[in-house]
């Protein structure tokens, strides 16, 4: 850990947890909840003019109700994820539960009202001039009418919303609490320190193979002591997911996830087939990396090991200047947005006790800003991670000014924006490499990232799919979860990974498995990787004329399906050829990697 790494701040949103501004918004929320209990929906409209008026009022009402709940939720989340010991933030965040339930119930009543509109009136409305001011909401409204078909009764939805807060989300909070406080003793340079597991995990990028293995084994030993508690959390979350998906008329939690992602079965099948076709290709890379490291096979702790000019250490200042320089080569808007993030402490980078692992970008819509959480490790992987999260921030920037309903972007497209940033930075950096060693180092990080979001993500998908299947019958023990994880890794990494040193405890600390609102939080990364490569190939052909189209694509990512948005670029993402073209880019990287 290092104190030179920044902590984020949100004083522009609220000065403190006990500030008058936050208390005023809490009072506003309380009054809104009381008003919602008395709210009466209008009768079913009888003309296109009535429908236009009713829809406009409801869109405005939704915005007014969401704003204060979202603002306080973001503020508390920023504190809880970086300091799980802050009881006041937890208390205030939990006080929003009643408002969230009230909003959820209002949404149910609204969707049922929307579904009650006769199809003929609905069609007439969109072909009339009355819909002109709402044309940009058409996709969202059509999607909501579809979602209405998967609603339970109002009484059942009310019960489900209440149980979500005190059940599923409670399991997720417990997982976050346990993992953020997990520590172990670890020896560095002859000195043994008590360290958070997030900090110990960073040593798996060390150039010393003994240190890497020791870091992995230390972390696994720590997870072993709390595995049963975390397994209980996962069983709770996945059991609820199965139950609610079936109750709402989905064939499985996966089908529900795909609909949330706006992926049709044909597109997902094409994506999954492409991922499976890539496994032999990536195994070539893993075997070449093992050879370069002087190992018979890669161990789990070697997947992120540096190759090439690995002694280079990136201070946070080095990271900042590196990213800003390469963002500027792509577009000034991205450079300026990232500079604001660095200059104004939008980034929380220090690993520390009480802080969760991983990284994320959080939109702060009230300020039209973003906040980025990371656990910085002074290596190129950490630089790449920040590039990724700042890609999300750039996406948020492109959607500035849009109402909440038009910003509901599926993860597939959100991850396209972030991975595009990784490709932009790495591809630009590799051109500036001053030696083969430096080129190899950058190429290694590109392939580490790509293999992570295709091969490792595939293993996570297989893991979650099997867990969901078995959870329908009974709870799973920690031992079973570890075995399923290793089986999934064997199916994807194959003989390129040492069968005696895999990553059985990946399920413990990855928060993605515990998100109650979205299961199978994995395949969107693979979609984003391959779609971003397609867009980057187009950028190389078109140069700066591509940028306005790209920013327009990001701005409208909440207003169409991935298939529809891809068609704007002339892509058919249901076809094998589209995905193979992106895989061919990765194959070129691997060919060069093997040469170096």
N, C-alpha and C positions, 0 to 999 in steps of 0.2 A: 504494500500500500504506500501511497505517496501523497503528501499534502499539496503537491504542486498540481494535482488534478482537480479540476473544477467541480463544484456542486451547483446544481441548478437552483434558480430562484423564481418565484412566481408572485413577487410583491406587487406587480402591476395588476394581477388578478385580485388578490386579497393581501393586505399587509401582514396579517397573522390569523391564527385560528380564532382569536377572540376579538377580531377587529369589528368595528361598527358596520363596515360594508358587508362582511360575511353574515353577521347577525341579521342585517336588513334583508339579505337574500333568503336566509332561513325563514324569516317571518313571511316573506313573499310566497315561499313554497308552501308554508302552512296555510296561508289564505287561499292559495290556488287549489290545494287539496280539498279544503272545505267547499269551495265553489264547484269543484268537479262533481261532488256528490249531488249537487242540485242541477247539474247541466242537463239540458234536454236537447236531443238531436232534432232537427227539423223533420217534418214528414217527408216521405219520398217525393222528390221533385216531379213536377208534371211537364216541365218544359226545359229546353236547353238553357234558357236564360236563368231559370231557378237553379238548375244544376251548377251553372258557372258561379253564381253568387254563393251557393252553399259550399262548394269546394274551396273557393277563395277564402271564405271565413274560417274554414277548418284548418287550412294550411297555415294561416296566420295564428290561429289558436295554438296549434302544435308547436310552432316556433316559440311563442311566448311562454308556454308551459315548460318546454325542454330547457330553455336557456339557463335559468338559475340552478336547476338540478345538475345539469351538465357541468356548469362552472365550478360548483362546490365539489362535485364528484371528482373532477380532474385535479382540483387543488389537493383534496385529501389523498387521492391515489398517488400523487407525486410525493407526498410525505410518507405514506405507509410503505411504498415499495423501496424507499431508500432508508427508512428508519422504522422498522416494524415494532419498535419499543414505544412509539408515540401513541399512548392510549387515547389522548384527546382527539387525534385525527381519526382513529378507529371509531370512537364514539360518535363523532359528527357524521362520519361516512355512513355508519349504520343507521343514524337518525333519518337518512334519506330513503330508507327502505319503504316507509309508508307512502312517500310521494311516488316512488318508482312503481309500486303496486297500483296506486291510483291512476298513474299514466298508462300502465299496462292495461288496466280495465277499460279506460277511455279508448285506447287503441282497439280493443276487442269490439266495443260498441260501434266505433267508427267503421271498422272493417265490415261488420255485419250490415251496417247502414249502406256502405258502398256496394256490397254484394246484392243488396235489395233493389238496386236501380235496374230497371228493365234493360235488357240487352239492346233493344231497338233505340231507346232513348240515349243509351250510352254511345252507340254508333253514330246516331244523328248528331250528338253533341260534338264529337271530334271531327265531323265533316262540316260543322257550321262555323260561322264567324265568332260565335259566343265563346269558343274554346281558344281564341287567339292568344289571350293573356296567360293561358295555362298550358300552352303547347309544350313547354319545356318540362312539365310535370307528367306528361302523358305516360312515359315508360314506368315511372314510379307508381302512378295510380293504377295502371294496368297490372303491375306486379302485386299491388295490394289486393286487388280484386281476386287474383289467383290465390294469394295467401289466405284469404277469407275462407276458402274451401277446406282448409286444414285447421279451422278453429273448433274448439270444444264449445259447449254451452257457456253462457256468461258466468253461471255459478261455478262450473268446472274450471274455467279460465281464472276466476278469482282465487279459487283454492290453489291452482297450479302456481299462480304468481306469488302467493304467500309462502308456499312450500319451497319455491325457488330461492327466496331470500333466506329462509331459516334452514334449508336443507342443502341443496346442491351448491349454492354459493358459499355456504358455511364450510363445506368440505374443501372448496377451492381456497378459501381464506386460510384454513388450517394448514394446507400444503405450503402456501406461501410463508406462513409464520414459521413452520418447522424448518423449511429449507433455508430461509434467510438467516436463521440463527445457528445453523449447523457450523461447527468449528472443529478443528483438529490440530494437533501438534505437527509441525513440519520444520525440518532442519534445512536452513539455507546458509551456505558459506560457514558451516560449523556452528551456527547459532540456531537453537530450536525456539520457535515462536508458536504461540497459539494463533491460528489464522482462520478466517472464514473459508469455507470450501470453494467459494467463487475465486478467491485469491490463489488457493492451492491448484485449482484447475488450470489456471494460467500457466503453471509450470509444465504443462503437457506440450507447450510450444518451445520448451527449452532445447538448446542444441545438444545437451548431454542426454544420451539414451537412458542412463541410470536414473537421472533426475526425473525424466518423463515417467518412467515406470513407477518410481517411488511416489510420484504425485498421484498417479492413477490408483495405486494400491492403498494409499493413505485415504483418498477420497472414498473408495469403495468400502474400506473398513469402517469409515464414519457412517456411511449410508446403512451399513449392516446393522448398526446399533439402533436405528430409527426406521428401519424398513417396514415394520408391521404397521406403524402409525400412518406412514405415507400410503401403504397399500390400502388401508381402510379409506383414505381420502379418494383414491382412484376408484375403488369399488363403489363408493357412494356416488361419485360423479357419473360414472359410466352406467351404473344401474338406473339412475334417474333418466339418463339420456335415452336408453333403450325403451323405458316405460313410456316416456312422453312422445317419442317419435311414433311408436305404434298407436298410442291413443289419438294422435292427431292425423292418423290415416296414412302415414308413410310406411313403406315396406321395411325400412330400416333407418337407423341414424345416419348411415351413409347417404341414402337418398335425400334425406332432409338437408344434409350438409351440401350436397351438390346443388340443390335448388337455391340454397342461400348464396352459393358461389356463382349462381346463374350459369352453371354448366349443364348442358344437356348430355344424355347418356352417350351419344355418338362422339361428342368432343372429348369427354372424359376417357372413353375407351381408346381413342386415338392417342391421347396423352399417355395413358398407362402403358399401352403397347410400346410407345417410343421409349419410355423409361426402361422397360425391360430389355429392349433391344440395345440399350446403352451399356448394360452391365459388362459384357465382354470387353467393350472399349475401355471402360474405366478400370477394369482389372489389369489391363496393360499398363495403365498409369500407376496403379498401386504397386505392381511388381517392379516397374522401373524405379519407382521411388525407393522401395526396399533395397534395391541394388545400389542406388546412390548413397543410401545411408549405411551400407555395409551390413544389412540384416538379411537373414534368409526369407523372412516374411514380415510384413508390417504387423505390429501389435496395435491394439486400439489406441494406446497412448502415442503412437507414432503418426497417426493420421494428420495431425496438425504440426508435425515436426518441421522445422525449417530446412530448406535445401537451397544451396547456392550461397550468396553472400549473407549468410545467416547471422553474422556477428553484428549487423547493423541494428542499432537500437533507436527507436523513434520516440523522442520526447513528445509531449503533447504539443509543444510549439512546432516541432518538426511535422507532426501530423497535420496541424492546421495549415501550415504553409504549403505542404504537399497537396492537400485536398483543394485548397483555394486555387492553386496554380492549374491543376488539371480540370477543375470545374470551369475555370475561365476559358479554357480551350474549347469547351463544349458550348456554353452559352453564358453571357454576362449575368442573366437573371439567376442562374444557379449559383454562381460565384457570390453574388450580392446577398442572396438568401443565406448561404452558409456563413458568410462573414458576420451577418447579424447574429446568427446562432452562436458563433464563437465570442463575439464582442459583448453580447448581452447575457451570457451565462444561461443559454438554453440547454446546456449539456451537463449531465451529472456523470462523471467519468470514474470516480474513485471506488474501487472495491472496498467494502468495509462491513463490519459486523452489523447485522440488522438490515442489510441491503440484499435484495433478491438477485439471483443470477440472471444471465442472459442480457438482452438488450431490447429496447423498443422505442418507438417514436409515438408521442401522444399529441394529438391536435388540441390546441387551446383556442377553440372557435371564437370565444368572446373577444380575444385579443387579436385574432387572425394571425396566430403564431403557433409554434410547436415546441415541444420539449423532448429531449432525447436522453434516455437512460442507457448507459453502457458500463462495462467493467473493463477499463482500459489496461492492457498488458504490455505496452511499449514495443509491440512488434507490428509487422505489416498486417497481420490478421486483424488486429485491433483497429488499424487505419481503415482497412476494408470494411470492418463492421460499422464504423462511423460514416463511411461513404454510403453504405446501405441505409442506415437510419436517416441520414440527411436526404436520401432519395425520397423517403416518405414525407419528410418536411417540405421538400420541393413540390411534391404532389399536393400537400395541403395548401401550399402557396398558390398553386395553379387553380385551386378551387375556391380561393378567397372570394367573399361576397355572395356565394351561393347559399340558398336556404338549406337547412338541415336535410330536407327530403331529397334534395338533388346531390347530396354528398355521400349517400349510402353506397359506398363503393365495395364490391366484393374483394376478398383477399387475393384472388387470382390477379386482379388488375393492380391492387395495392402493391403486391410483391413484384409485379413487372416494373413499377417505378423505382423501387429500391434496388433491384438487381441491375436495372439499366445503369444506375449510378456506379455500381461496382464495375461493370463492363467498361463504362466510359473511363473511369480512373485507371483501371489496370491496363487497358489497351493503349491509353495515352502514355502511361508510365513506361511500358515495355519498349515503346519507340525511342525513349530517351536513355535506355540502358547503355551504359558506357563499357560494358564487358559482357562476356557470355555468362559469367557467374551472376551478374546482376540481372541479366535477362532470365536466367534459370530461376532465380529467387522470385521474381515477379510472376513468372509463368507458374511456378509452384503454387503460389497463393491463389492464382486464378483457378487452377485445377482443384485445389483444396476446397475452394468455395463451390465450384460447379459440382464436384463429387458429393459434397455435403448436401446440396439441395436436390440432387437427383438420386444418388445411391443411398445415402443415409436417410433421406426423406422417404424413399421407397421402403426402407426397413421399418421406419416409424409407422408408415401407413399399414404395412402388413401386421405389425405389432398391434396397432389399435383395432384393426379389423378382427383379429383373432380374439383380443380381449373382449370386444363387444359381443362376439359370438358366444364365447364361454360364459360371459357375465349373465346371459339370459338364463343360464342353468343354475349357476351358483357363484358365490364370491371366490375370488382368486387369492391365493397366498402370495407373499412376497417372493417365495421360491419359484412359484409358477410364473409370476410376472417376469422374473429374471430369465427363466428358461424360454419363455415366448420371445423375449427380446433377442436372445442369442440365436434362436431359430430364424428369426426375421433377418438378422445380420448375416447369417450363413447363406440365406437365400439370395441376398443382394450382393454382398462382398465376395462370397464364395471362397475359393481357395487362395485368394489374394490376401486374406487376413488370417493371422495366426489363430487357429481354433482354440488355443489355450489362453488367449488374451483378447477377448472381445469386450464389449461395453454393456454388461448386463444391467447396470443401474441407471441407464439413460432415462427410464420412466420416472425416476424419483424427483429429479430436479427440473425437468423441462416443463415450464408452466402451461405449455400448449395443451397437454393432455387433460388439464383441469378446468379449461374454459367451459362453463356450463352452456353458454349461448351458441357455441360453434364447435362441433366435434369434427374429428379428422382435420385438425389444424396442421396439415402437412403438405398434401399434394399442391396447394396453391403456390408453394415455393418453387416446385418443379415447373409448374406452368409459367411462373414469372421468369425463371431462368431461361427457358427455351423461347418464350415470347420476346423477352428482352434482346436475346441474340438476333432474332429476326428483325427487330426494330433497329438494332445497331448496324446490321448489315445494310439496311435501307439508308441509314444516316451516312454510312461510308460512301454510298452511291450518290446521294443527293446533297451532302454537305449542309450548309446553314439553311437551305430552303426547307430542310426537314424539321427544324426546330419549332416553327409555329404550328406545324401539323402535330408534332409530338405534344406540345403544351396544350393544344386543343383537345387531343386525345385524353390527356390526364384530367383536364377540366370536366370533360363529359363522361368520365369513367363511372359515375353514379347514375348515368342516364341511358344506358344501353347494356346489352349482354356482351361478354367477351367475344362471342361469335360475331355479333353485329358490329362491334368496334373494329375487330380485325378486318372485316370486309371493307372498311374505309381505306385500308392500305392495300386492298386487293388480295388479302390472305383468306384461305379457306382452312380453318383450324380443325376441321373434321378429317382432313386428308393426311395420309401418311407422309406425303412429300413435304408438307409444311414443317413437320417436326424433324424429319430427316435432314432438311437443310440446316436447321439449327444444330443438330448433332454433328453435322459435318464440320461446323466451325470448331466444336470441341475436339473432334478428331484431328484437326489441323494443329491445335494446341498440343495434343498428346504426341503427335508425330515429331513436332519440334522439341518437345520435352525429352523424348527418347534420344534425339540426336545430340543434345547438349551434354 
